[in-house]
Amino acid sequence: MYAYGGGSLNISQVSKSSGLSVKAIRYYEEVGLVVPVRDVKNSYRTYTRQNLDQLTFLRKARAVGFDLDVCRELLGFYQDASHRTNQVKTLILEKMRELEQQSEMLDAMYKALATMVSECRGDEPEPSLVEGVVATQLPVFAKPASITFTVLGEQDAE
């Protein structure tokens, strides 16, 4: 990663240093999560250390599954020194509960698929496979888990 030496950075330097693509940085600017300074001479974006910290935070927060609304709230806490750490802790605990539910749902899906495979001989006509899928029992969750994956190394905005 690019070593930040102080002063202002251009979008390419911020991209290298934060680990985000230029496209992602522009997207975060477009949705108001990061506000770079515009150079009065040429209207180019220039980024401060605070912008770089925000973008690095966004990359890491998105990598653990926080959605943009929660990221916005967490960035607000970052900018407001009067926030209480229990507010941040509450958001993290909520995310952990969501991930636990998603994990349970993924486990149930895996077990259901494993049951389908074990019951499929492979030499029967297709209708028996369809009947087996229909007969497979899945647990019912109070709220369907929305499963979002962020592939580390992929540099897309969303």
C-alpha positions as a Markdown table, in Angstrom:
| # | Residue | x | y | z |
|---|---|---|---|---|
| 1 | Met | 0.0 | 0.0 | 0.0 |
| 2 | Tyr | 1.0 | 3.6 | -0.6 |
| 3 | Ala | 2.7 | 5.3 | 2.4 |
| 4 | Tyr | 0.9 | 8.5 | 3.3 |
| 5 | Gly | 3.4 | 11.3 | 3.9 |
| 6 | Gly | 1.1 | 14.1 | 4.8 |
| 7 | Gly | -0.5 | 16.9 | 2.8 |
| 8 | Ser | -3.2 | 16.2 | 0.3 |
| 9 | Leu | -3.5 | 13.2 | -2.0 |
| 10 | Asn | -5.0 | 12.6 | -5.4 |
| 11 | Ile | -7.6 | 9.8 | -6.0 |
| 12 | Ser | -5.0 | 7.4 | -7.4 |
| 13 | Gln | -2.8 | 7.7 | -4.2 |
| 14 | Val | -5.8 | 7.3 | -2.0 |
| 15 | Ser | -6.9 | 4.3 | -3.9 |
| 16 | Lys | -3.5 | 2.6 | -3.4 |
| 17 | Ser | -3.3 | 3.6 | 0.2 |
| 18 | Ser | -6.9 | 2.7 | 1.2 |
| 19 | Gly | -7.2 | -0.5 | -0.8 |
| 20 | Leu | -10.3 | 0.8 | -2.6 |
| 21 | Ser | -10.8 | 1.2 | -6.3 |
| 22 | Val | -11.2 | 4.7 | -7.8 |
| 23 | Lys | -14.7 | 3.6 | -8.7 |
| 24 | Ala | -15.5 | 2.8 | -5.1 |
| 25 | Ile | -14.0 | 6.0 | -3.8 |
| 26 | Arg | -16.1 | 8.0 | -6.3 |
| 27 | Tyr | -19.2 | 6.0 | -5.2 |
| 28 | Tyr | -18.6 | 6.8 | -1.5 |
| 29 | Glu | -18.2 | 10.5 | -2.5 |
| 30 | Glu | -21.4 | 10.3 | -4.5 |
| 31 | Val | -23.4 | 8.9 | -1.6 |
| 32 | Gly | -21.9 | 11.5 | 0.8 |
| 33 | Leu | -19.8 | 9.2 | 2.9 |
| 34 | Val | -16.6 | 11.0 | 2.0 |
| 35 | Val | -16.2 | 14.6 | 1.0 |
| 36 | Pro | -12.9 | 15.5 | -0.6 |
| 37 | Val | -11.7 | 19.0 | -1.1 |
| 38 | Arg | -11.9 | 20.4 | -4.7 |
| 39 | Asp | -8.8 | 22.2 | -5.8 |
| 40 | Val | -9.8 | 25.7 | -6.8 |
| 41 | Lys | -7.3 | 25.9 | -9.6 |
| 42 | Asn | -8.4 | 22.8 | -11.5 |
| 43 | Ser | -11.4 | 21.4 | -9.7 |
| 44 | Tyr | -9.6 | 18.1 | -9.0 |
| 45 | Arg | -10.4 | 16.2 | -5.9 |
| 46 | Thr | -7.8 | 16.3 | -3.2 |
| 47 | Tyr | -8.0 | 14.0 | -0.2 |
| 48 | Thr | -6.9 | 14.7 | 3.4 |
| 49 | Arg | -5.6 | 12.3 | 6.0 |
| 50 | Gln | -9.1 | 12.2 | 7.5 |
| 51 | Asn | -10.6 | 11.3 | 4.1 |
| 52 | Leu | -8.0 | 8.5 | 3.8 |
| 53 | Asp | -8.9 | 7.2 | 7.3 |
| 54 | Gln | -12.6 | 7.3 | 6.4 |
| 55 | Leu | -12.1 | 5.4 | 3.2 |
| 56 | Thr | -9.9 | 2.8 | 4.9 |
| 57 | Phe | -12.5 | 2.4 | 7.6 |
| 58 | Leu | -15.2 | 2.0 | 4.9 |
| 59 | Arg | -13.3 | -0.8 | 3.2 |
| 60 | Lys | -12.8 | -2.6 | 6.5 |
| 61 | Ala | -16.4 | -2.0 | 7.7 |
| 62 | Arg | -17.8 | -3.3 | 4.4 |
| 63 | Ala | -15.5 | -6.3 | 4.5 |
| 64 | Val | -17.1 | -7.4 | 7.8 |
| 65 | Gly | -20.6 | -6.9 | 6.3 |
| 66 | Phe | -21.8 | -3.5 | 7.6 |
| 67 | Asp | -24.2 | -1.9 | 5.1 |
| 68 | Leu | -23.9 | 1.7 | 4.0 |
| 69 | Asp | -26.4 | 3.1 | 6.5 |
| 70 | Val | -24.5 | 1.6 | 9.4 |
| 71 | Cys | -21.2 | 2.8 | 7.9 |
| 72 | Arg | -22.7 | 6.3 | 7.7 |
| 73 | Glu | -23.7 | 6.0 | 11.4 |
| 74 | Leu | -20.3 | 4.7 | 12.4 |
| 75 | Leu | -18.5 | 7.5 | 10.5 |
| 76 | Gly | -20.8 | 10.0 | 12.3 |
| 77 | Phe | -19.5 | 8.5 | 15.6 |
| 78 | Tyr | -15.9 | 8.9 | 14.3 |
| 79 | Gln | -16.5 | 12.6 | 13.6 |
| 80 | Asp | -18.4 | 13.2 | 16.9 |
| 81 | Ala | -16.1 | 12.8 | 19.9 |
| 82 | Ser | -19.1 | 12.9 | 22.3 |
| 83 | His | -20.4 | 9.5 | 21.2 |
| 84 | Arg | -20.5 | 6.7 | 23.6 |
| 85 | Thr | -18.7 | 3.4 | 22.9 |
| 86 | Asn | -21.8 | 1.5 | 23.8 |
| 87 | Gln | -23.5 | 2.9 | 20.7 |
| 88 | Val | -20.8 | 1.4 | 18.6 |
| 89 | Lys | -20.8 | -1.8 | 20.6 |
| 90 | Thr | -24.6 | -2.1 | 20.0 |
| 91 | Leu | -24.1 | -1.8 | 16.3 |
| 92 | Ile | -21.4 | -4.5 | 16.3 |
| 93 | Leu | -23.5 | -6.8 | 18.5 |
| 94 | Glu | -26.4 | -6.4 | 16.1 |
| 95 | Lys | -24.1 | -7.3 | 13.2 |
| 96 | Met | -22.8 | -10.4 | 15.1 |
| 97 | Arg | -26.4 | -11.6 | 15.7 |
| 98 | Glu | -27.2 | -11.1 | 12.0 |
| 99 | Leu | -24.1 | -13.1 | 11.0 |
| 100 | Glu | -25.0 | -15.8 | 13.5 |
| 101 | Gln | -28.5 | -16.1 | 11.9 |
| 102 | Gln | -26.9 | -16.1 | 8.5 |
| 103 | Ser | -24.5 | -18.8 | 9.6 |
| 104 | Glu | -27.4 | -21.0 | 10.9 |
| 105 | Met | -29.3 | -20.5 | 7.7 |
| 106 | Leu | -26.3 | -21.4 | 5.6 |
| 107 | Asp | -25.7 | -24.5 | 7.7 |
| 108 | Ala | -29.4 | -25.5 | 7.3 |
| 109 | Met | -29.1 | -25.0 | 3.5 |
| 110 | Tyr | -25.9 | -27.0 | 3.4 |
| 111 | Lys | -27.5 | -29.9 | 5.3 |
| 112 | Ala | -30.6 | -29.8 | 3.1 |
| 113 | Leu | -28.4 | -30.0 | 0.0 |
| 114 | Ala | -26.4 | -32.8 | 1.5 |
| 115 | Thr | -29.7 | -34.7 | 2.2 |
| 116 | Met | -30.8 | -34.1 | -1.4 |
| 117 | Val | -27.5 | -35.5 | -2.7 |
| 118 | Ser | -27.5 | -38.5 | -0.5 |
| 119 | Glu | -31.1 | -39.4 | -1.5 |
| 120 | Cys | -30.4 | -38.9 | -5.2 |
| 121 | Arg | -29.2 | -42.2 | -6.8 |
| 122 | Gly | -28.4 | -40.4 | -10.0 |
| 123 | Asp | -30.0 | -43.1 | -12.2 |
| 124 | Glu | -33.6 | -42.2 | -11.5 |
| 125 | Pro | -35.8 | -40.0 | -13.7 |
| 126 | Glu | -35.8 | -36.3 | -12.9 |
| 127 | Pro | -39.3 | -36.2 | -11.2 |
| 128 | Ser | -38.1 | -38.2 | -8.2 |
| 129 | Leu | -35.3 | -35.6 | -7.7 |
| 130 | Val | -37.9 | -32.8 | -7.9 |
| 131 | Glu | -40.1 | -34.6 | -5.4 |
| 132 | Gly | -37.1 | -35.0 | -3.1 |
| 133 | Val | -36.3 | -31.3 | -3.2 |
| 134 | Val | -40.0 | -30.5 | -2.5 |
| 135 | Ala | -40.1 | -32.9 | 0.4 |
| 136 | Thr | -36.9 | -31.6 | 2.0 |
| 137 | Gln | -37.6 | -29.8 | 5.2 |
| 138 | Leu | -35.9 | -26.5 | 5.9 |
| 139 | Pro | -36.0 | -24.6 | 9.2 |
| 140 | Val | -38.2 | -21.5 | 9.3 |
| 141 | Phe | -36.4 | -18.4 | 10.5 |
| 142 | Ala | -38.4 | -15.5 | 12.0 |
| 143 | Lys | -36.7 | -13.1 | 9.6 |
| 144 | Pro | -35.0 | -14.4 | 6.4 |
| 145 | Ala | -31.3 | -13.7 | 6.6 |
| 146 | Ser | -30.1 | -11.4 | 3.9 |
| 147 | Ile | -26.7 | -12.8 | 3.0 |
| 148 | Thr | -24.3 | -10.3 | 1.6 |
| 149 | Phe | -20.8 | -11.3 | 0.7 |
| 150 | Thr | -17.9 | -8.9 | 0.2 |
| 151 | Val | -15.1 | -10.6 | -1.6 |
| 152 | Leu | -11.8 | -9.2 | -0.3 |
| 153 | Gly | -9.7 | -8.2 | -3.2 |
| 154 | Glu | -12.6 | -7.2 | -5.3 |
| 155 | Gln | -12.7 | -3.5 | -5.6 |
| 156 | Asp | -16.4 | -2.8 | -6.5 |
| 157 | Ala | -18.4 | -0.1 | -4.8 |
| 158 | Glu | -21.4 | -2.3 | -4.1 |
